[in-house]
Amino acid sequence: MMTPIERPREIMTPDQAAEYLQVNTETIYRYIRSGKLIASKLGRGYRITKPNLDALLWSTSTRPDIKLREFSDQEIAEFEDADRLTGKAKAIAEGLDRLDERILPD
């Protein structure tokens, strides 16, 4: 029997974060205590978001010349506006969606 491929969780415990990064759990706690890893303390335990783990990977990159770019809300809105389908392209995409719904019903 095939097992489904597990996707990384979006919110992880320190143990899950350690497994995701392939490090010891104590390393995760050390990063949290030092401020290198942002975590939320909920009750007695920590929760860490996957984007924070990914940011940690970028911040410890062996290639300091390559930076993770952050975009402002305005820049993101401009990207979305530029990417929005209009006119003929929108009509074609809507037609493909309707065709897809007929071929592959829920």
N, C-alpha and C positions, 0 to 999 in steps of 0.2 A: 504494500500500500504506500502511495506517495505521500510525503508530508509536505504541507504548503511551505513555501519560502517565507521566512519570517522577515518582516520589514522592521527597521529600527523604530523603537517607540519615540514619540515626540517628547514625552516627559519620563525621566528615568530616576531610579534610586541610585545611590552611589555604587552599589554592586553592579547594577545594569550599565551604568556609565563606564565603570572599570572594564566590563566585558566589551562594551562598544569600542573603547579606546585601546583595548588589549594591554591594560596596565593593572597593577595591584590596587585594590580598593583603598589602601592607605594613601596611595598617590593622589587619588581623587580628593580625599579629605585634606591632604596637604595643600593641594591647589585651592580648595575652598577657603581654608584658613589663611592662606597667603593673599587671597584676593585675585588670584589668577583665573579662577573659575567662579562665575556667578551662579549661585544656587539659592533656592528659597527654603527656609526652615519651616516645615509644617509639622506641628506637634513635636515629636522627638527626632524626626528624621528630616533629611534633606531631599529635595527634588530638583532635578537639573533638566533644563530643556535641551533638546538636541541642537538648536542653533547656538546655544552657549558652549556646548562641547565642540562644535565645528569652529566657533570663533577662537577657542583655546588652541585648536590645531593650527589655525592660521597665525595666531600670535606667536607660536613657537616654531614657525616655519624655518627651515634651513636656508630659505631664499628670501632674505629681507628686502630684496629689490622688487619682489612681487607682493603687492598689497591687496587686501580685500577692500573693495570699494564700497562705500556706503552711499546710498542715494537719499536725497531729501524727499519729503512727501510731494513737493511740487514736481520734482524730476520724475517720480513714479507716475504721477497724474499725467504728465506730458507723454511719457512712454505709452501709457494706456490709451491716450487720445490718438497718438500716432498709429497705434496697432488696431484701433477699432475699425471694423469692416463697415463700409458704406456702399451705397449704390449697387452696381452689378455684382461686386464681390460678395456683398451681404446676401443678395438674392440667391446667388449660386450656393453659398454655404447653407442657407436655410433650406434650399431644395435638397441638398445632400443629407441634411438632418432628417427631413421628412422621408426620404428614400431609405435611410438607415433604419428608421422606426418601423417601416413596413417590412423590411427584410429581416430585421432582428427585433421582434417584439419582446417586451419585458416578460 
